[in-house]
Amino acid sequence: MKKILFSIAGIVAVAALVVTSTGALFSDTETSTGNVFTAGAIDLKVDHKMASYNGQNCVENCVEGDTNLIVNGGFETPNVPNGGYAIYPDATLTNWTIESGAGLEIQDNAAGAPHGGSQLAELDSNNSSVISQTFTTVPGGKYRFKFWYSPRPNVQAPDNTIGAQVLVTSGTVTVINDTIGAGSSGGSNTSWTEHVYNFIATDSSTKIVFSDLGTANSYGGYLDDVSVRTLTCTSEYLNGGTCTLWNEKDLGQGDYFWNFRDVKPGDYGSNLISLHPDSNDAYVCLFTHGLVDAENTHLAPEVVAGDNTAGPANNGELSANLKMFAWEDDGDGIYEVAEATLVGPNVSLATGYASLSIVGGTTEYIGMAWCAGTQTVVGTTIACDGTGMSNVAQTDSSTMSVTAYAVQQRNNVGFSCADVVADYRN
């Protein structure tokens, strides 16, 4: 019996050798390389577009730096003979990178007068071109991007259309995206208009991009005097007091919606913010938490009003008198009846919260109105009555954080902001 078994084993071994030999002679291998799984993300940005206090708007006073971060923003080099033009297919002579197209066309009074100096740029040289320039920035720093635009003389719309963008070079974030001159027809000479944009850098380098978006026929809109300069800004209410406005960004220390040091009964204010989730549809919760109600100085009028707790313990009464109304705004900061209510009116600032559903890649505007006293909304009028706010809140202070919490909608069926808010407030 053993011999039979060994004999079978020997046959199997030989068969295996034959199969292996045949496979080596007739073979084929197909390999799929570079397969990647990249985890998605929710990246929520917030801006603070408008604020007011007792009817006075928050305004920014900004001073531009002296240095233009753009090289050859006036397109004065290389020199082109008066009345002529030249097309440059790379950045060697112009300092402008050609992203696509035949190149950057620089003119010297060839078909119209420049805004400044003696030369200007056209992006539709032999065909539609895209140019760019990258420069060093400080993350979180404020900058002002400016340029002058004119339709080309004697050229009809939409030939004069130009796209202007500010991009973060380390990723896919577009900070500014605008289209200029889509309906502009050229007259007998150039007609220059200045375009100004403020932005906050999010990376150590930033890129501006200009694109010809008109018909590719060698006739396009004109550019001149492009600049990017640093901005030093201070914000204040028209009647004094500190306020802060900012463009779309991740929030950090010092990004306050409210910073008031002398609130009185009947004081009121408003804010307009916007929320920007990335490409993922998101559920967003907007709420306060981390409340600290401080008694501070315990004055005699407080005792008379029934506040018998002395000392600096965290038992002030101010937050109980701060009320909130919030709505989905259309971007103008003015409440209109058709706009959906999110919170209130007359809901405690310390306990209310808003729940939103935002489509990825879109902007959601939130209007907010606060009141020290009793808040009412009749029609489009938001009113604040401070007569019911007693002396118990004198010298008290309320400090709190404001959080916008975002989670992707996909695979989060049954998500509730109430649960998130409870976790933060407990």
C-alpha positions in Angstrom: 0.0 0.0 0.0 2.8 2.4 0.8 4.4 1.7 -2.6 1.2 2.7 -4.3 0.9 5.9 -2.4 4.5 6.8 -3.0 4.0 6.1 -6.7 1.1 8.4 -6.9 3.1 11.1 -5.1 5.8 10.7 -7.7 3.4 11.1 -10.6 1.9 14.2 -9.0 5.4 15.7 -8.6 6.2 15.1 -12.3 2.9 16.6 -13.4 3.7 19.7 -11.3 7.0 20.1 -13.0 5.4 19.8 -16.5 2.8 22.5 -15.6 5.5 24.8 -14.3 7.6 24.5 -17.4 4.6 25.1 -19.7 3.6 28.3 -17.7 7.1 29.8 -18.1 6.9 29.4 -21.9 3.3 30.8 -22.3 2.6 33.7 -19.9 1.1 37.1 -19.6 1.0 39.6 -16.7 -1.2 42.6 -16.3 -0.6 45.0 -13.4 -2.7 48.0 -12.3 -0.2 50.4 -10.7 -0.7 53.6 -8.6 -4.0 52.7 -7.0 -4.9 55.3 -4.4 -7.4 55.7 -1.6 -7.5 59.2 -0.3 -9.7 60.0 2.7 -12.2 62.8 2.2 -12.5 65.7 4.6 -14.9 68.3 5.8 -13.1 71.7 5.7 -15.4 74.5 7.0 -14.4 78.1 6.5 -16.1 81.1 8.2 -16.1 84.8 7.4 -17.4 87.8 9.3 -18.8 90.1 6.7 -20.8 92.7 8.6 -21.4 93.8 12.2 -23.2 96.6 13.9 -23.7 98.0 17.5 -26.6 100.2 18.4 -27.1 101.0 14.7 -23.4 101.9 14.0 -21.6 99.7 11.4 -18.3 98.1 11.9 -15.8 99.6 9.4 -12.3 98.5 8.4 -9.5 101.1 8.0 -6.7 99.4 6.0 -3.3 100.8 4.9 -1.5 99.3 1.9 2.1 98.4 2.1 4.6 100.1 -0.2 5.9 97.0 -1.9 4.1 95.5 -4.9 4.5 91.7 -4.7 3.8 91.4 -8.4 6.8 91.7 -10.7 6.2 93.6 -14.0 2.6 94.3 -13.0 2.5 97.2 -15.5 3.9 95.1 -18.4 6.6 97.7 -19.0 9.2 95.0 -19.8 10.4 94.0 -22.3 10.3 97.2 -24.2 8.0 97.2 -27.2 8.4 99.9 -29.9 5.7 102.6 -29.8 2.7 101.6 -31.8 3.7 98.0 -31.9 3.2 94.7 -30.0 5.0 91.5 -29.3 3.9 88.0 -28.1 6.0 86.3 -25.4 5.4 82.5 -25.0 7.2 82.0 -21.7 8.2 83.9 -18.5 11.8 84.5 -19.4 11.3 88.2 -20.4 8.0 89.1 -18.8 8.0 87.3 -15.3 4.5 86.0 -16.2 4.1 82.2 -16.5 2.1 81.1 -19.5 -0.3 78.4 -18.2 -1.8 77.8 -21.7 -2.2 79.4 -25.1 0.2 81.2 -27.4 1.5 83.6 -24.9 1.3 87.1 -23.3 0.8 89.9 -25.8 2.3 93.3 -24.7 1.3 96.4 -26.6 2.7 99.9 -26.7 -0.2 102.1 -27.9 -0.9 99.7 -30.7 -4.7 99.8 -30.5 -5.4 101.9 -27.4 -3.7 103.9 -24.6 -2.4 102.1 -21.5 -3.7 103.0 -18.0 -0.2 103.8 -16.7 3.3 103.9 -18.3 3.5 103.1 -22.0 2.5 99.4 -22.3 -0.4 97.1 -21.5 -1.2 93.4 -21.8 -3.7 91.4 -23.9 -4.3 87.7 -23.3 -5.9 86.8 -26.7 -2.6 87.0 -28.7 -2.9 84.4 -31.4 -5.4 82.5 -29.3 -6.8 82.6 -25.8 -4.0 82.4 -23.2 -3.8 82.0 -19.4 -1.0 83.8 -17.4 -0.1 83.5 -13.7 2.4 84.7 -11.2 3.2 83.2 -7.8 4.4 85.2 -4.8 5.3 84.7 -1.2 2.6 85.3 1.4 2.2 84.9 5.2 -0.6 82.6 6.2 -3.3 84.7 8.0 -1.9 87.9 6.5 -4.2 90.4 4.7 -3.6 91.4 1.1 -5.1 93.7 -1.5 -5.2 92.6 -5.1 -5.8 95.3 -7.7 -5.7 95.6 -11.5 -7.1 97.9 -14.2 -9.2 96.5 -17.0 -10.4 98.0 -20.3 -12.3 96.5 -23.2 -10.2 96.5 -26.4 -11.2 99.5 -28.5 -13.6 98.8 -31.4 -14.1 95.2 -30.2 -17.6 93.9 -29.3 -18.6 91.7 -26.3 -18.0 88.9 -25.4 -14.4 89.2 -26.9 -13.4 91.3 -23.9 -14.1 88.7 -21.2 -11.3 88.1 -18.7 -11.2 85.7 -15.7 -9.4 86.8 -12.6 -8.5 84.4 -9.8 -6.4 84.2 -6.6 -5.4 80.6 -5.8 -3.7 78.9 -2.9 -0.8 77.1 -4.6 -0.4 74.2 -2.2 -4.0 73.0 -2.7 -7.2 73.5 -4.6 -8.6 76.4 -2.6 -9.8 79.4 -4.8 -9.8 82.5 -2.7 -11.1 84.9 -5.4 -12.8 84.0 -8.6 -14.3 86.7 -10.7 -15.2 87.4 -14.4 -14.6 90.8 -15.9 -15.9 92.5 -19.0 -18.4 89.8 -20.2 -20.7 92.5 -21.5 -18.2 95.2 -22.3 -17.9 96.6 -25.8 -14.9 98.7 -26.7 -15.2 102.4 -27.8 -12.8 104.4 -29.9 -10.2 104.3 -27.2 -9.5 102.4 -23.9 -11.8 102.9 -20.9 -10.1 101.8 -17.8 -11.8 100.5 -14.6 -10.1 99.5 -11.4 -10.9 96.2 -9.7 -10.0 95.7 -6.1 -10.2 92.6 -3.9 -9.0 92.0 -0.3 -8.1 88.5 0.8 -6.4 86.6 3.6 -3.6 84.3 2.6 -3.9 80.7 3.8 -0.5 79.5 2.6 3.2 80.6 2.3 2.7 81.2 -1.4 -0.2 82.4 -3.4 -0.9 82.6 -7.2 -2.9 85.0 -9.2 -4.3 83.9 -12.6 -5.7 85.8 -15.5 -7.5 84.0 -18.3 -8.9 85.1 -21.6 -12.5 83.8 -21.6 -13.6 85.4 -24.9 -13.6 84.1 -28.4 -10.1 82.9 -29.4 -9.6 85.3 -32.4 -6.7 87.5 -31.4 -8.9 90.2 -30.0 -9.4 90.4 -26.2 -9.7 92.7 -23.1 -6.7 94.7 -21.8 -4.9 94.5 -18.4 -2.6 97.0 -16.8 -1.1 97.9 -13.4 -1.6 94.6 -11.6 -0.6 94.7 -7.9 -0.7 92.8 -4.7 0.2 94.6 -1.5 0.0 93.7 2.2 -2.8 95.3 4.3 -2.6 96.5 7.8 -6.2 96.9 9.1 -7.9 98.2 12.1 -11.7 97.8 12.7 -14.0 100.0 14.8 -17.6 100.9 15.1 -18.5 104.4 13.9 -19.2 105.5 17.4 -16.0 103.9 18.8 -15.3 100.5 20.2 -13.5 97.4 18.9 -14.9 95.2 16.2 -13.3 92.6 13.9 -14.2 91.6 10.3 -12.5 88.9 8.2 -12.7 87.1 5.0 -13.2 83.3 4.6 -10.7 81.5 6.9 -10.2 79.0 9.7 -10.9 80.7 13.0 -8.2 81.4 15.5 -7.4 83.5 18.6 -8.8 87.0 18.4 -11.5 86.2 15.8 -14.4 87.7 17.9 -18.0 88.2 16.7 -18.7 90.2 19.9 -16.4 92.2 22.1 -18.3 94.7 24.2 -17.1 96.3 27.5 -20.0 98.5 28.4 -23.3 96.8 27.5 -26.4 98.6 28.8 -30.2 97.7 28.9 -31.6 98.1 25.4 -28.3 97.8 23.6 -28.5 95.7 20.4 -26.3 94.6 17.5 -26.2 92.5 14.4 -23.8 90.3 12.5 -23.6 88.7 9.1 -21.4 85.6 8.7 -21.0 83.0 6.0 -20.1 79.3 6.2 -18.2 77.6 3.4 -18.0 73.8 3.6 -15.7 72.2 1.0 -17.0 69.8 -1.7 -18.9 67.6 0.7 -22.5 68.2 1.6 -22.6 69.0 5.3 -24.8 69.3 8.4 -23.6 72.3 10.3 -24.4 73.3 13.9 -23.8 76.9 15.1 -23.9 77.4 18.8 -22.3 79.0 21.9 -20.7 77.1 24.7 -18.1 77.5 27.5 -20.2 80.2 29.2 -18.6 82.0 32.1 -21.0 84.4 33.9 -18.9 86.5 36.2 -20.4 88.7 39.0 -17.4 91.0 39.1 -18.1 94.0 41.4 -21.2 93.6 43.6 -22.9 97.0 43.8 -25.6 98.2 46.1 -28.2 98.5 43.2 -27.7 94.8 42.5 -28.5 94.0 46.2 -31.6 96.1 46.1 -32.7 94.4 42.9 -32.4 91.0 44.7 -28.9 89.9 43.8 -27.5 88.8 47.2 -24.5 87.0 46.0 -21.3 88.9 46.6 -17.8 88.3 45.3 -16.1 87.3 42.0 -17.7 83.9 41.8 -19.0 82.8 38.4 -22.7 83.5 39.1 -23.5 86.7 37.2 -26.8 87.4 35.5 -25.9 89.1 32.3 -26.2 86.1 29.9 -29.8 85.5 31.1 -30.7 89.0 29.6 -28.9 88.5 26.2 -31.3 87.3 23.6 -30.8 86.2 20.0 -32.5 86.0 16.6 -30.8 84.3 13.7 -32.0 83.6 10.1 -30.8 82.3 6.7 -29.7 85.5 4.9 -29.3 86.3 1.2 -26.0 88.0 1.8 -27.1 91.6 2.4 -27.4 91.4 6.2 -31.0 92.6 6.2 -33.7 90.4 7.6 -36.6 89.8 5.1 -39.8 87.9 5.9 -39.2 85.2 3.3 -35.8 84.3 4.9 -36.0 81.2 7.1 -35.7 81.6 10.9 -32.9 79.6 12.6 -33.1 80.8 16.2 -35.6 82.8 18.1 -36.4 85.6 18.4 -35.8 86.3 22.1 -34.0 83.0 22.7 -31.1 83.0 25.2 -27.8 83.6 23.5 -26.3 81.0 25.9 -28.8 78.2 25.2 -30.0 78.6 21.6 -28.4 77.0 18.5 -28.9 76.7 14.8 -29.0 73.6 12.6 -28.3 73.9 8.9 -27.9 71.6 5.8 -25.4 73.1 3.3 -24.5 71.8 -0.1 -20.8 71.3 -0.5 -18.9 74.0 -2.3 -21.7 76.6 -1.7 -21.9 79.6 0.7 -24.5 79.8 3.5 -25.1 83.3 4.9 -26.3 83.6 8.5 -27.8 86.9 9.9 -27.7 87.3 13.6 -29.3 89.9 15.9 -28.7 90.2 19.7 -30.4 92.2 22.3 -29.8 93.2 26.0 -33.3 92.9 27.1 -36.5 91.6 25.4 -36.3 91.0 21.7 -39.2 91.1 19.3 -39.6 90.7 15.5 -42.6 92.2 13.8 -42.5 91.9 10.0 -38.9 92.9 9.1 -38.4 95.0 12.2 -36.1 93.6 14.9 -36.6 95.5 18.2 -34.9 95.5 21.6 -36.6 96.6 24.8 -34.3 97.0 27.8 -36.9 98.2 30.3 -37.3 94.7 31.8 -33.5 94.2 32.4 -33.1 94.9 36.1 -30.0 96.1 38.1 -29.0 92.6 39.0 -26.8 92.4 35.9 -24.8 95.6 36.6 -21.0 95.1 36.2 -21.6 91.4 35.3 -19.8 89.9 32.3 -20.5 87.0 30.0 -17.7 85.2 28.1 -18.5 82.4 25.7 -17.2 80.6 22.6 -19.0 80.4 19.3 -18.5 77.1 17.3 -19.5 76.1 13.9 -19.5 72.3 13.8 -19.7 70.5 10.4 -20.1 66.8 9.6 -20.6 65.2 6.2 -24.2 64.2 5.4 -23.3 60.9 3.7 -23.3 58.0 6.2 -24.6 60.2 9.0 -28.3 59.5 8.8 -30.1 60.6 11.9 -27.4 63.2 12.8 -28.7 65.7 15.4 -27.1 69.1 16.4 -28.8 68.7 19.8 -26.4 65.8 20.6 -23.3 67.9 19.5 -24.4 71.0 21.5 -25.1 68.9 24.6 -21.6 67.4 24.4 -20.0 70.8 24.2 -22.1 72.4 26.9 -21.8 69.5 29.4 
